C-alpha cells in the first residue's frame, strides 16, 4: 500500500472544506491572537503528555500535571525516566488535548520545546512553586495535611516552547502555528 503525505496546501484546502461543511467560519488568528488563544487553553490545566527520548533512541511519554506562565510550561515531578532523558536530550514535545468526541469539540496544542530542570536551590524552582500554590492548597484542603516534600525529592521542569500547533475547531482554528522568534 502506498502512503500519501498531504502537502501544506492540501491540508489547508481539506480543512477549509471541513469548516464549510461544519458551517464554521475558518479563522487564521494573528500572532497576538494566537498567543492569547493558546495561553487561555493552557490555563485550563488539562493533564499533558510529556515526550522525551532516551540515549538509546527510545521515546518515553509521561502524563503529568502542569502550570503555565504565558506560553512557558512548568512541571513538578519526583523523578522518573523523563529526567534521565532530558539530561541526554533536552528537546521535548508536549501534547495537550480535549474533545467531547465530536468533530467540533476538538481543542489542543502540540508543543515542541526545550526543557530545563531545576532543583529546590534554584530561584526558578521557588518561582514555579508559587505558580503551583493553588494546586498544593487544594491538596491540603482535601487531605487536611500540608504538602511536604522531602529535601531533594522534587524537581521542576521548565519547558520553553519553540513551536506550538494549535487547534480549536469551534472557533474555526486548525493547524495554527506559533513559532518562537529567533534571537
URQUI-V510263 format. One record per run of one state. SS is the DSSP state (~ for helix, > for strand, _ for the rest). FROM is the first residue (numbers start at 1). TO is the last residue. Records with the same first field share a line. If there is no record, write none. Layout:
SS = FROM-TO, FROM-TO
This chain:
_ = 1-7, 23-30, 43-47, 54-58, 65-66, 70-71, 78-80, 89-90, 99-102, 106-106, 119-122, 144-154, 172-172, 180-183
~ = 8-22, 31-42, 81-88, 103-105, 123-143, 169-171
> = 48-53, 59-64, 67-69, 72-77, 91-98, 107-118, 155-168, 173-179
